[in-house]
Amino acid sequence: MVLGLITLFRRFFDWQGKLGRFLSQHSYTVYVIHIPIVVFLGVALKGIEIEALLKFLVVAVIAIPTCFAAAYLIRKTPGASRIL
């Protein structure tokens, strides 16, 4: 099944749009900076009494765009795109 999925995606999904290109260009920077953002959001939502899975989903929905926005701003600084 895995080999079939690899072949399927290689054959029919071998393209990248503007969003995919943006996400791939900033993915390493997100990898480097995501921990402080996720921890900050977790601490900020500490007082909210909801189920753990729901709180995880809330943090994920907020953290993912925040991380990519921060990565975009970081990579816009001169010289940062060569490092990250």
Sequence and secondary structure as in RCSB ss.txt:
>XXXX:A:sequence
MVLGLITLFRRFFDWQGKLGRFLSQHSYTVYVIHIPIVVFLGVALKGIEIEALLKFLVVAVIAIPTCFAAAYLIR
KTPGASRIL
>XXXX:A:secstr
 HHHHHHHHHHH     HHHHHHHHHHHHHHHHHHHHHHHHHHHTTT    HHHHHHHHHHHHHHHHHHHHHHHH
HSTTHHHH 
